[in-house]
Amino acid sequence: MTRATPYQLLLINLEQSLPKNALGYTSKESAYEGLKRLSGEDFGDDVAAWKKWLKDHKLL
């Protein structure tokens, strides 16, 4: 099993597809702040825009 990268885990949390009791869960707001801090970008809560940026930078 492959471990999720920090970017992947933050994106999963931004999508709110991880149960609250799961290891690695964080709130949508915290996930957004983490993505913004790590990337230096700001796409708000637009999951599609974050996915595109992460793929374009080979981080996803």
N, C-alpha and C positions, 0 to 999 in steps of 0.2 A: 504494500500500500504506500502510495506517495503522500508526503506531507504537503499541506497547502503552504504557499509562500505568504508572507505578511500581506502583500497586495491582494492575493486571492481570498484570504480570510476576511479582510476588510470589505471586499466586494460582496462576498457572501452575506456578511452582516448588513451591508447597505441594502441588499435585496430583501433582507429580512427572511431568508430561507433557512436559517439555522435556529433550532429551538432554543428558547431562553435557558434551558437547563443543560445545554450542550457545552462541552469544553471549547473554549475559544469564542463564546458568544460575547458580543458587545452591542450596545444600542445602535440604532441607525445613525443617530447624531454623532456618537463617538467614532463610528466607522467612517463617516464623512470627514470628520476632523482629522482622523488618521491618514486617510487618503490624501487630503489636502496638504498635510504636513510632510508626508513622505515624498509626494510627487512635485510639490510646488505649484500645482494646478488647482483650479476650482471649477468643477462642473456641477456643483450643488449635489442634489440627490438624483441626478440623471444617470441611471445605471448604464444605459446604452452608450453615453458619451464617455464614461469611465472605462467601459469595456473596450471601446475603440482606441482610446489613448493607451491603455495598457497593452493591447495587442500591437499597436503601431510601434511601441517601445519594447516589444518582445518581453513583457513582464507578465503575460498571461498566456 
